[in-house]
Amino acid sequence: MNKQILFKIWLGSIIVTFMLILIFTSNNQDDMKVVKEDTGVADSDSNLVEEKDLNAEEKKKNSAIVVDIKGAVKNPGVYELTANARVDDAITMAGGLSETADPLSVNLAEKVYDEMAIVVLEANQYREAEEKSDGSSKIRINDASAEELMELRGIGEAKAQAIIQYREENGRFRNTEELVNVSGIGEKTVENFKDEILIP
């Protein structure tokens, strides 16, 4: 009799233990599902943030700018372009170059910027400008190489490279005052060489 009772107790404890294991395993699986679902929501939110950032960047790139195209083009005037447009795009919008235009008078690959004035010279005008340039010892700041820039008073190799980098990132200089925006160049430096340069 005692053996039967002990056997029943032992069997009962095994059954209870087995049931507890099943319940514990089931709860763990539910917890894993919740974690997985939460992670999915987080990933979704992250994707939305990234998508918004990309949209903002794309909108910034495609923001409109206004340029004034003058001279030897078929339809001179004020045109609206995207911020990543080039001079060639602007001239195309103006109907293209006129028959008398000299394509060497403009840099077609240059990036346009807001309020930019693009002046296309006629062939005879460009030749006259070149002749005047040849007779002048002044440095064209928007076209000069690093070696030419280093001929200016107060401009060494580092400052020459800084001028070129600024030119590449921001476009051509529109006036002498803009040169102070170049890293390492202050008003005194500009004062030293302002009579030695040309900013068309």
C-alpha positions in Angstrom: 0.0 0.0 0.0 2.8 2.4 0.9 4.5 1.6 -2.4 1.4 2.4 -4.4 1.0 5.8 -2.6 4.7 6.7 -3.2 4.4 5.7 -6.8 1.3 7.9 -7.2 3.1 10.8 -5.5 6.1 10.3 -7.8 4.0 10.1 -10.9 2.0 13.2 -9.9 5.2 15.2 -9.3 6.5 14.3 -12.7 3.3 15.3 -14.4 3.3 18.7 -12.5 6.9 19.3 -13.4 6.2 18.5 -17.1 3.2 20.9 -17.1 5.3 23.7 -15.5 8.0 23.2 -18.2 5.3 23.5 -20.9 3.9 26.7 -19.4 7.3 28.2 -19.0 8.3 27.4 -22.6 5.0 28.9 -23.9 5.6 32.1 -22.0 9.1 32.5 -23.3 7.9 32.1 -26.9 5.2 34.8 -26.3 7.9 37.1 -24.9 10.1 36.5 -28.0 7.2 37.4 -30.3 6.6 40.6 -28.4 10.3 41.6 -28.7 10.2 40.7 -32.3 7.1 42.8 -33.0 8.6 45.7 -31.0 11.8 45.5 -33.0 9.8 45.6 -36.2 8.1 48.9 -35.1 11.5 50.4 -34.2 12.9 49.4 -37.6 9.8 50.9 -39.3 10.3 54.2 -37.4 14.0 54.3 -38.3 13.2 53.7 -42.0 10.7 56.6 -41.8 13.3 58.9 -40.3 15.8 57.9 -43.0 13.2 58.4 -45.7 12.4 61.9 -44.4 16.1 62.8 -44.3 16.6 61.7 -47.9 13.5 63.6 -49.0 14.8 66.7 -47.3 18.2 66.3 -48.9 16.6 65.8 -52.3 14.4 68.8 -51.9 17.4 70.9 -51.0 19.2 69.7 -54.1 16.3 70.5 -56.3 15.4 73.9 -54.8 14.9 76.6 -57.4 17.5 79.3 -58.1 17.2 82.3 -60.5 19.9 83.4 -63.0 20.2 86.2 -65.5 21.5 85.2 -68.9 22.8 88.1 -71.1 24.6 88.6 -74.3 24.9 86.3 -77.3 22.1 83.8 -76.6 18.9 83.5 -78.6 16.5 84.4 -75.7 18.3 86.5 -73.0 16.4 86.9 -69.8 15.9 85.7 -66.2 15.4 81.9 -65.8 14.7 79.6 -62.9 16.8 76.4 -62.6 17.5 73.7 -60.0 20.4 74.2 -57.6 22.5 71.5 -59.2 22.2 72.9 -62.8 25.2 74.0 -64.9 25.8 77.0 -67.2 25.1 74.8 -70.2 21.6 74.0 -68.8 20.9 77.7 -68.3 22.0 78.5 -71.9 19.9 75.7 -73.2 16.9 77.3 -71.5 17.7 80.6 -73.1 17.4 78.9 -76.5 21.1 78.2 -76.9 24.0 80.3 -78.2 23.5 82.8 -81.0 25.3 82.4 -84.3 27.8 85.1 -83.4 28.5 83.8 -79.8 31.9 82.6 -78.8 31.5 79.4 -76.6 35.0 80.0 -75.2 33.7 83.1 -73.4 31.8 81.0 -70.8 32.5 77.9 -68.8 29.6 75.6 -69.8 30.4 73.1 -67.0 30.3 75.7 -64.2 27.6 75.2 -61.5 25.1 78.0 -61.4 24.2 79.8 -58.2 21.3 82.0 -57.1 21.4 85.6 -58.7 24.2 84.5 -61.0 24.7 86.7 -64.1 25.9 84.7 -67.1 27.3 86.9 -69.9 28.0 85.2 -73.2 30.3 87.3 -75.4 30.2 87.5 -79.2 33.3 86.4 -81.0 34.7 89.8 -81.6 34.0 90.9 -78.0 35.8 87.9 -76.6 38.9 88.5 -78.8 39.0 92.1 -77.6 38.8 90.9 -74.0 41.6 88.4 -74.6 43.8 91.1 -76.2 43.2 93.4 -73.2 43.9 90.5 -70.9 47.2 89.7 -72.7 48.3 93.3 -72.3 47.6 93.2 -68.6 49.7 91.7 -65.8 46.6 91.2 -63.6 45.6 87.7 -62.4 42.1 86.5 -63.3 41.1 85.2 -59.9 38.3 83.0 -61.2 40.5 81.2 -63.8 44.0 81.3 -62.3 45.9 78.2 -61.5 47.6 77.7 -58.1 50.9 78.8 -59.5 49.4 82.0 -60.9 47.7 82.7 -57.6 51.0 82.3 -55.7 52.3 85.3 -57.7 50.0 87.5 -55.7 51.4 89.3 -52.6 50.6 87.4 -49.4 49.4 84.2 -51.2 51.4 81.0 -50.6 50.6 77.5 -51.7 48.1 76.8 -48.9 46.1 80.0 -49.6 46.2 79.4 -53.3 44.7 76.0 -52.8 42.1 77.5 -50.5 41.0 80.0 -53.1 40.7 77.2 -55.7 38.7 75.0 -53.3 36.3 77.9 -52.4 35.9 78.5 -56.2 35.0 74.9 -56.8 32.5 74.7 -54.0 30.9 78.1 -54.3 31.3 79.1 -57.9 33.1 82.1 -59.3 33.9 85.2 -57.2 31.5 88.0 -58.0 33.5 90.8 -56.2 36.7 91.4 -54.3 35.0 91.5 -50.9 34.0 87.8 -51.3 37.6 86.8 -51.1 37.6 87.3 -47.3 35.3 84.3 -47.1 38.2 82.1 -48.1 39.8 80.3 -45.2 43.1 82.0 -44.2 42.5 85.2 -46.1 41.5 88.4 -44.3 40.9 92.0 -45.3 44.5 93.0 -45.0 45.6 90.2 -47.4 43.0 91.2 -49.9 44.1 94.8 -49.6 47.6 93.7 -50.5 46.7 92.2 -53.9 43.3 93.7 -54.9 45.0 95.9 -57.5 46.7 92.8 -59.0 43.6 90.8 -59.8 40.6 90.9 -62.2 37.1 89.7 -61.3 35.0 89.8 -64.4 
